[in-house]
């Protein structure tokens, strides 16, 4: 599974705090997703980050 952060991101940081192995805050203050496939042991946390995003900015890619 892969994830991407779309232009709706408001930079709240929830995704990076829930799943830092997949999401991080970029230099612009907005979130960005790691490139490539998410490791199986990180899938549950990545899904939690996606469902918890207050603006729905995280999508499966």
HTML snippet that shows the backbone in 3Dmol.js (N, CA, C, O; Angstrom):
<script src="https://3Dmol.org/build/3Dmol-min.js"></script>
<div id="view" style="width:600px;height:400px;position:relative"></div>
<script>
const pdb = `
ATOM      1  N   UNK A   1       0.848  -1.171   0.000  1.00  0.00           N
ATOM      2  CA  UNK A   1       0.000   0.000   0.000  1.00  0.00           C
ATOM      3  C   UNK A   1       0.898   1.240   0.000  1.00  0.00           C
ATOM      4  O   UNK A   1       1.949   1.264   0.641  1.00  0.00           O
ATOM      5  N   UNK A   2       0.467   2.253  -0.722  1.00  0.00           N
ATOM      6  CA  UNK A   2       1.161   3.538  -0.760  1.00  0.00           C
ATOM      7  C   UNK A   2       0.176   4.630  -0.372  1.00  0.00           C
ATOM      8  O   UNK A   2      -1.037   4.474  -0.519  1.00  0.00           O
ATOM      9  N   UNK A   3       0.710   5.725   0.121  1.00  0.00           N
ATOM     10  CA  UNK A   3      -0.124   6.856   0.511  1.00  0.00           C
ATOM     11  C   UNK A   3       0.433   8.130  -0.092  1.00  0.00           C
ATOM     12  O   UNK A   3       1.621   8.230  -0.396  1.00  0.00           O
ATOM     13  N   UNK A   4      -0.458   9.107  -0.259  1.00  0.00           N
ATOM     14  CA  UNK A   4      -0.015  10.433  -0.674  1.00  0.00           C
ATOM     15  C   UNK A   4      -0.821  11.461   0.095  1.00  0.00           C
ATOM     16  O   UNK A   4      -1.934  11.192   0.546  1.00  0.00           O
ATOM     17  N   UNK A   5      -0.245  12.637   0.237  1.00  0.00           N
ATOM     18  CA  UNK A   5      -0.909  13.744   0.913  1.00  0.00           C
ATOM     19  C   UNK A   5      -1.299  14.742  -0.167  1.00  0.00           C
ATOM     20  O   UNK A   5      -0.444  15.213  -0.917  1.00  0.00           O
ATOM     21  N   UNK A   6      -2.583  15.067  -0.250  1.00  0.00           N
ATOM     22  CA  UNK A   6      -3.039  15.977  -1.305  1.00  0.00           C
ATOM     23  C   UNK A   6      -2.976  17.440  -0.854  1.00  0.00           C
ATOM     24  O   UNK A   6      -2.531  17.739   0.254  1.00  0.00           O
ATOM     25  N   UNK A   7      -3.418  18.328  -1.710  1.00  0.00           N
ATOM     26  CA  UNK A   7      -3.327  19.771  -1.475  1.00  0.00           C
ATOM     27  C   UNK A   7      -4.238  20.288  -0.366  1.00  0.00           C
ATOM     28  O   UNK A   7      -4.184  21.469  -0.026  1.00  0.00           O
ATOM     29  N   UNK A   8      -5.072  19.422   0.200  1.00  0.00           N
ATOM     30  CA  UNK A   8      -5.961  19.845   1.283  1.00  0.00           C
ATOM     31  C   UNK A   8      -5.253  19.944   2.627  1.00  0.00           C
ATOM     32  O   UNK A   8      -5.823  20.467   3.585  1.00  0.00           O
ATOM     33  N   UNK A   9      -4.026  19.455   2.714  1.00  0.00           N
ATOM     34  CA  UNK A   9      -3.293  19.415   3.980  1.00  0.00           C
ATOM     35  C   UNK A   9      -3.201  20.806   4.599  1.00  0.00           C
ATOM     36  O   UNK A   9      -2.897  21.792   3.928  1.00  0.00           O
ATOM     37  N   UNK A  10      -3.478  20.851   5.911  1.00  0.00           N
ATOM     38  CA  UNK A  10      -3.387  22.125   6.647  1.00  0.00           C
ATOM     39  C   UNK A  10      -2.197  22.143   7.609  1.00  0.00           C
ATOM     40  O   UNK A  10      -1.995  23.111   8.341  1.00  0.00           O
ATOM     41  N   UNK A  11      -1.418  21.067   7.597  1.00  0.00           N
ATOM     42  CA  UNK A  11      -0.223  21.027   8.428  1.00  0.00           C
ATOM     43  C   UNK A  11      -0.466  20.822   9.905  1.00  0.00           C
ATOM     44  O   UNK A  11       0.307  21.309  10.730  1.00  0.00           O
ATOM     45  N   UNK A  12      -1.524  20.111  10.261  1.00  0.00           N
ATOM     46  CA  UNK A  12      -1.833  19.922  11.690  1.00  0.00           C
ATOM     47  C   UNK A  12      -0.857  18.969  12.375  1.00  0.00           C
ATOM     48  O   UNK A  12      -0.672  19.053  13.590  1.00  0.00           O
ATOM     49  N   UNK A  13      -0.236  18.074  11.629  1.00  0.00           N
ATOM     50  CA  UNK A  13       0.750  17.164  12.185  1.00  0.00           C
ATOM     51  C   UNK A  13       0.213  15.875  12.763  1.00  0.00           C
ATOM     52  O   UNK A  13       0.989  15.068  13.274  1.00  0.00           O
ATOM     53  N   UNK A  14      -1.085  15.654  12.698  1.00  0.00           N
ATOM     54  CA  UNK A  14      -1.663  14.440  13.267  1.00  0.00           C
ATOM     55  C   UNK A  14      -1.075  13.191  12.633  1.00  0.00           C
ATOM     56  O   UNK A  14      -0.718  12.250  13.341  1.00  0.00           O
ATOM     57  N   UNK A  15      -0.969  13.166  11.321  1.00  0.00           N
ATOM     58  CA  UNK A  15      -0.473  11.967  10.641  1.00  0.00           C
ATOM     59  C   UNK A  15       0.957  11.645  11.055  1.00  0.00           C
ATOM     60  O   UNK A  15       1.292  10.482  11.279  1.00  0.00           O
ATOM     61  N   UNK A  16       1.788  12.656  11.156  1.00  0.00           N
ATOM     62  CA  UNK A  16       3.186  12.446  11.537  1.00  0.00           C
ATOM     63  C   UNK A  16       3.304  11.971  12.979  1.00  0.00           C
ATOM     64  O   UNK A  16       4.235  11.239  13.315  1.00  0.00           O
ATOM     65  N   UNK A  17       2.374  12.379  13.831  1.00  0.00           N
ATOM     66  CA  UNK A  17       2.428  11.917  15.220  1.00  0.00           C
ATOM     67  C   UNK A  17       1.879  10.501  15.363  1.00  0.00           C
ATOM     68  O   UNK A  17       2.337   9.745  16.219  1.00  0.00           O
ATOM     69  N   UNK A  18       0.904  10.135  14.536  1.00  0.00           N
ATOM     70  CA  UNK A  18       0.307   8.803  14.597  1.00  0.00           C
ATOM     71  C   UNK A  18       1.189   7.762  13.909  1.00  0.00           C
ATOM     72  O   UNK A  18       1.315   6.634  14.387  1.00  0.00           O
ATOM     73  N   UNK A  19       1.797   8.145  12.785  1.00  0.00           N
ATOM     74  CA  UNK A  19       2.584   7.187  12.003  1.00  0.00           C
ATOM     75  C   UNK A  19       3.840   7.853  11.433  1.00  0.00           C
ATOM     76  O   UNK A  19       3.916   8.102  10.230  1.00  0.00           O
ATOM     77  N   UNK A  20       4.813   8.139  12.283  1.00  0.00           N
ATOM     78  CA  UNK A  20       6.020   8.826  11.821  1.00  0.00           C
ATOM     79  C   UNK A  20       6.869   8.016  10.840  1.00  0.00           C
ATOM     80  O   UNK A  20       7.721   8.580  10.154  1.00  0.00           O
ATOM     81  N   UNK A  21       6.649   6.706  10.766  1.00  0.00           N
ATOM     82  CA  UNK A  21       7.392   5.893   9.807  1.00  0.00           C
ATOM     83  C   UNK A  21       6.938   6.148   8.374  1.00  0.00           C
ATOM     84  O   UNK A  21       7.674   5.858   7.431  1.00  0.00           O
ATOM     85  N   UNK A  22       5.727   6.688   8.203  1.00  0.00           N
ATOM     86  CA  UNK A  22       5.175   6.913   6.870  1.00  0.00           C
ATOM     87  C   UNK A  22       4.992   8.398   6.566  1.00  0.00           C
ATOM     88  O   UNK A  22       5.171   8.818   5.423  1.00  0.00           O
ATOM     89  N   UNK A  23       4.637   9.196   7.571  1.00  0.00           N
ATOM     90  CA  UNK A  23       4.349  10.612   7.345  1.00  0.00           C
ATOM     91  C   UNK A  23       5.315  11.501   8.115  1.00  0.00           C
ATOM     92  O   UNK A  23       5.714  11.181   9.235  1.00  0.00           O
ATOM     93  N   UNK A  24       5.683  12.613   7.506  1.00  0.00           N
ATOM     94  CA  UNK A  24       6.531  13.598   8.167  1.00  0.00           C
ATOM     95  C   UNK A  24       6.100  14.984   7.730  1.00  0.00           C
ATOM     96  O   UNK A  24       5.441  15.160   6.705  1.00  0.00           O
ATOM     97  N   UNK A  25       6.486  15.957   8.527  1.00  0.00           N
ATOM     98  CA  UNK A  25       6.187  17.339   8.179  1.00  0.00           C
ATOM     99  C   UNK A  25       7.339  17.855   7.328  1.00  0.00           C
ATOM    100  O   UNK A  25       8.501  17.792   7.730  1.00  0.00           O
ATOM    101  N   UNK A  26       7.005  18.362   6.153  1.00  0.00           N
ATOM    102  CA  UNK A  26       8.011  18.855   5.231  1.00  0.00           C
ATOM    103  C   UNK A  26       8.453  20.267   5.569  1.00  0.00           C
ATOM    104  O   UNK A  26       7.915  20.878   6.492  1.00  0.00           O
ATOM    105  N   UNK A  27       9.415  20.789   4.841  1.00  0.00           N
ATOM    106  CA  UNK A  27       9.941  22.126   5.101  1.00  0.00           C
ATOM    107  C   UNK A  27       8.898  23.232   4.926  1.00  0.00           C
ATOM    108  O   UNK A  27       9.047  24.319   5.484  1.00  0.00           O
ATOM    109  N   UNK A  28       7.857  22.959   4.163  1.00  0.00           N
ATOM    110  CA  UNK A  28       6.799  23.955   3.957  1.00  0.00           C
ATOM    111  C   UNK A  28       5.796  23.970   5.106  1.00  0.00           C
ATOM    112  O   UNK A  28       4.893  24.805   5.136  1.00  0.00           O
ATOM    113  N   UNK A  29       5.958  23.030   6.066  1.00  0.00           N
ATOM    114  CA  UNK A  29       5.030  22.936   7.179  1.00  0.00           C
ATOM    115  C   UNK A  29       3.845  22.025   6.905  1.00  0.00           C
ATOM    116  O   UNK A  29       2.960  21.882   7.749  1.00  0.00           O
ATOM    117  N   UNK A  30       3.826  21.410   5.732  1.00  0.00           N
ATOM    118  CA  UNK A  30       2.761  20.486   5.368  1.00  0.00           C
ATOM    119  C   UNK A  30       3.288  19.066   5.413  1.00  0.00           C
ATOM    120  O   UNK A  30       4.493  18.832   5.319  1.00  0.00           O
ATOM    121  N   UNK A  31       2.372  18.123   5.557  1.00  0.00           N
ATOM    122  CA  UNK A  31       2.768  16.718   5.647  1.00  0.00           C
ATOM    123  C   UNK A  31       3.169  16.177   4.288  1.00  0.00           C
ATOM    124  O   UNK A  31       2.740  16.663   3.241  1.00  0.00           O
ATOM    125  N   UNK A  32       4.000  15.164   4.344  1.00  0.00           N
ATOM    126  CA  UNK A  32       4.351  14.423   3.141  1.00  0.00           C
ATOM    127  C   UNK A  32       4.476  12.957   3.512  1.00  0.00           C
ATOM    128  O   UNK A  32       4.853  12.611   4.632  1.00  0.00           O
ATOM    129  N   UNK A  33       4.155  12.107   2.554  1.00  0.00           N
ATOM    130  CA  UNK A  33       4.207  10.666   2.782  1.00  0.00           C
ATOM    131  C   UNK A  33       5.504  10.112   2.225  1.00  0.00           C
ATOM    132  O   UNK A  33       6.050  10.621   1.246  1.00  0.00           O
ATOM    133  N   UNK A  34       5.985   9.061   2.867  1.00  0.00           N
ATOM    134  CA  UNK A  34       7.171   8.376   2.375  1.00  0.00           C
ATOM    135  C   UNK A  34       6.863   7.770   1.014  1.00  0.00           C
ATOM    136  O   UNK A  34       5.741   7.338   0.750  1.00  0.00           O
ATOM    137  N   UNK A  35       7.864   7.746   0.167  1.00  0.00           N
ATOM    138  CA  UNK A  35       7.685   7.118  -1.137  1.00  0.00           C
ATOM    139  C   UNK A  35       7.824   5.615  -0.990  1.00  0.00           C
ATOM    140  O   UNK A  35       8.527   5.133  -0.102  1.00  0.00           O
ATOM    141  N   UNK A  36       7.166   4.891  -1.846  1.00  0.00           N
ATOM    142  CA  UNK A  36       7.262   3.444  -1.824  1.00  0.00           C
ATOM    143  C   UNK A  36       6.183   2.802  -0.984  1.00  0.00           C
ATOM    144  O   UNK A  36       5.321   3.464  -0.406  1.00  0.00           O
ATOM    145  N   UNK A  37       6.266   1.494  -0.940  1.00  0.00           N
ATOM    146  CA  UNK A  37       5.279   0.695  -0.219  1.00  0.00           C
ATOM    147  C   UNK A  37       5.458   0.835   1.296  1.00  0.00           C
ATOM    148  O   UNK A  37       6.575   0.915   1.808  1.00  0.00           O
ATOM    149  N   UNK A  38       4.332   0.861   1.984  1.00  0.00           N
ATOM    150  CA  UNK A  38       4.344   0.906   3.445  1.00  0.00           C
ATOM    151  C   UNK A  38       4.603  -0.511   3.957  1.00  0.00           C
ATOM    152  O   UNK A  38       3.994  -1.472   3.487  1.00  0.00           O
ATOM    153  N   UNK A  39       5.500  -0.625   4.910  1.00  0.00           N
ATOM    154  CA  UNK A  39       5.805  -1.933   5.504  1.00  0.00           C
ATOM    155  C   UNK A  39       4.556  -2.491   6.181  1.00  0.00           C
ATOM    156  O   UNK A  39       3.777  -1.735   6.762  1.00  0.00           O
ATOM    157  N   UNK A  40       4.362  -3.792   6.110  1.00  0.00           N
ATOM    158  CA  UNK A  40       3.164  -4.400   6.705  1.00  0.00           C
ATOM    159  C   UNK A  40       2.945  -4.018   8.162  1.00  0.00           C
ATOM    160  O   UNK A  40       1.803  -3.841   8.584  1.00  0.00           O
ATOM    161  N   UNK A  41       4.006  -3.890   8.930  1.00  0.00           N
ATOM    162  CA  UNK A  41       3.853  -3.559  10.348  1.00  0.00           C
ATOM    163  C   UNK A  41       3.439  -2.107  10.572  1.00  0.00           C
ATOM    164  O   UNK A  41       3.085  -1.734  11.690  1.00  0.00           O
ATOM    165  N   UNK A  42       3.480  -1.280   9.518  1.00  0.00           N
ATOM    166  CA  UNK A  42       3.072   0.126   9.621  1.00  0.00           C
ATOM    167  C   UNK A  42       1.693   0.396   9.024  1.00  0.00           C
ATOM    168  O   UNK A  42       1.182   1.511   9.129  1.00  0.00           O
ATOM    169  N   UNK A  43       1.085  -0.614   8.399  1.00  0.00           N
ATOM    170  CA  UNK A  43      -0.182  -0.406   7.696  1.00  0.00           C
ATOM    171  C   UNK A  43      -1.307   0.058   8.619  1.00  0.00           C
ATOM    172  O   UNK A  43      -2.065   0.956   8.250  1.00  0.00           O
ATOM    173  N   UNK A  44      -1.432  -0.523   9.792  1.00  0.00           N
ATOM    174  CA  UNK A  44      -2.512  -0.137  10.708  1.00  0.00           C
ATOM    175  C   UNK A  44      -2.363   1.315  11.146  1.00  0.00           C
ATOM    176  O   UNK A  44      -3.349   2.050  11.186  1.00  0.00           O
ATOM    177  N   UNK A  45      -1.154   1.732  11.472  1.00  0.00           N
ATOM    178  CA  UNK A  45      -0.931   3.115  11.887  1.00  0.00           C
ATOM    179  C   UNK A  45      -1.161   4.081  10.727  1.00  0.00           C
ATOM    180  O   UNK A  45      -1.699   5.170  10.930  1.00  0.00           O
ATOM    181  N   UNK A  46      -0.760   3.697   9.519  1.00  0.00           N
ATOM    182  CA  UNK A  46      -0.980   4.554   8.353  1.00  0.00           C
ATOM    183  C   UNK A  46      -2.473   4.719   8.076  1.00  0.00           C
ATOM    184  O   UNK A  46      -2.925   5.813   7.737  1.00  0.00           O
ATOM    185  N   UNK A  47      -3.234   3.642   8.219  1.00  0.00           N
ATOM    186  CA  UNK A  47      -4.693   3.709   8.045  1.00  0.00           C
ATOM    187  C   UNK A  47      -5.319   4.606   9.110  1.00  0.00           C
ATOM    188  O   UNK A  47      -6.235   5.375   8.819  1.00  0.00           O
ATOM    189  N   UNK A  48      -4.825   4.506  10.340  1.00  0.00           N
ATOM    190  CA  UNK A  48      -5.335   5.348  11.420  1.00  0.00           C
ATOM    191  C   UNK A  48      -5.052   6.823  11.126  1.00  0.00           C
ATOM    192  O   UNK A  48      -5.902   7.682  11.359  1.00  0.00           O
ATOM    193  N   UNK A  49      -3.867   7.104  10.619  1.00  0.00           N
ATOM    194  CA  UNK A  49      -3.516   8.482  10.260  1.00  0.00           C
ATOM    195  C   UNK A  49      -4.425   8.991   9.146  1.00  0.00           C
ATOM    196  O   UNK A  49      -4.888  10.131   9.191  1.00  0.00           O
ATOM    197  N   UNK A  50      -4.682   8.145   8.144  1.00  0.00           N
ATOM    198  CA  UNK A  50      -5.539   8.544   7.034  1.00  0.00           C
ATOM    199  C   UNK A  50      -6.962   8.820   7.518  1.00  0.00           C
ATOM    200  O   UNK A  50      -7.558   9.833   7.153  1.00  0.00           O
ATOM    201  N   UNK A  51      -7.500   7.931   8.331  1.00  0.00           N
ATOM    202  CA  UNK A  51      -8.885   8.111   8.784  1.00  0.00           C
ATOM    203  C   UNK A  51      -9.014   9.257   9.784  1.00  0.00           C
ATOM    204  O   UNK A  51     -10.090   9.840   9.920  1.00  0.00           O
ATOM    205  N   UNK A  52      -7.927   9.584  10.484  1.00  0.00           N
ATOM    206  CA  UNK A  52      -7.970  10.662  11.470  1.00  0.00           C
ATOM    207  C   UNK A  52      -7.701  12.034  10.912  1.00  0.00           C
ATOM    208  O   UNK A  52      -7.904  13.030  11.606  1.00  0.00           O
ATOM    209  N   UNK A  53      -7.246  12.117   9.671  1.00  0.00           N
ATOM    210  CA  UNK A  53      -6.934  13.427   9.088  1.00  0.00           C
ATOM    211  C   UNK A  53      -8.178  14.305   9.079  1.00  0.00           C
ATOM    212  O   UNK A  53      -9.198  13.926   8.503  1.00  0.00           O
ATOM    213  N   UNK A  54      -8.105  15.482   9.715  1.00  0.00           N
ATOM    214  CA  UNK A  54      -9.314  16.313   9.840  1.00  0.00           C
ATOM    215  C   UNK A  54      -9.817  16.899   8.528  1.00  0.00           C
ATOM    216  O   UNK A  54     -10.964  17.340   8.456  1.00  0.00           O
ATOM    217  N   UNK A  55      -8.989  16.915   7.493  1.00  0.00           N
ATOM    218  CA  UNK A  55      -9.419  17.478   6.218  1.00  0.00           C
ATOM    219  C   UNK A  55      -9.391  16.458   5.083  1.00  0.00           C
ATOM    220  O   UNK A  55      -9.574  16.819   3.921  1.00  0.00           O
ATOM    221  N   UNK A  56      -9.165  15.198   5.410  1.00  0.00           N
ATOM    222  CA  UNK A  56      -9.155  14.145   4.391  1.00  0.00           C
ATOM    223  C   UNK A  56      -8.051  14.305   3.370  1.00  0.00           C
ATOM    224  O   UNK A  56      -8.247  13.997   2.195  1.00  0.00           O
ATOM    225  N   UNK A  57      -6.890  14.781   3.798  1.00  0.00           N
ATOM    226  CA  UNK A  57      -5.804  15.057   2.867  1.00  0.00           C
ATOM    227  C   UNK A  57      -4.955  13.846   2.521  1.00  0.00           C
ATOM    228  O   UNK A  57      -4.092  13.938   1.648  1.00  0.00           O
ATOM    229  N   UNK A  58      -5.175  12.718   3.177  1.00  0.00           N
ATOM    230  CA  UNK A  58      -4.385  11.529   2.917  1.00  0.00           C
ATOM    231  C   UNK A  58      -5.189  10.566   2.063  1.00  0.00           C
ATOM    232  O   UNK A  58      -6.342  10.252   2.361  1.00  0.00           O
ATOM    233  N   UNK A  59      -4.553  10.105   0.994  1.00  0.00           N
ATOM    234  CA  UNK A  59      -5.204   9.180   0.059  1.00  0.00           C
ATOM    235  C   UNK A  59      -4.310   7.972  -0.151  1.00  0.00           C
ATOM    236  O   UNK A  59      -3.090   8.052  -0.006  1.00  0.00           O
ATOM    237  N   UNK A  60      -4.925   6.864  -0.491  1.00  0.00           N
ATOM    238  CA  UNK A  60      -4.135   5.713  -0.922  1.00  0.00           C
ATOM    239  C   UNK A  60      -3.713   5.979  -2.355  1.00  0.00           C
ATOM    240  O   UNK A  60      -4.503   6.439  -3.180  1.00  0.00           O
ATOM    241  N   UNK A  61      -2.466   5.684  -2.629  1.00  0.00           N
ATOM    242  CA  UNK A  61      -1.938   5.940  -3.979  1.00  0.00           C
ATOM    243  C   UNK A  61      -1.785   4.659  -4.745  1.00  0.00           C
ATOM    244  O   UNK A  61      -1.355   4.676  -5.898  1.00  0.00           O
TER     245      UNK A  61
END
`;
const viewer = $3Dmol.createViewer("view");
viewer.addModel(pdb, "pdb");
viewer.setStyle({}, {cartoon: {color: "spectrum"}});
viewer.zoomTo();
viewer.render();
</script>
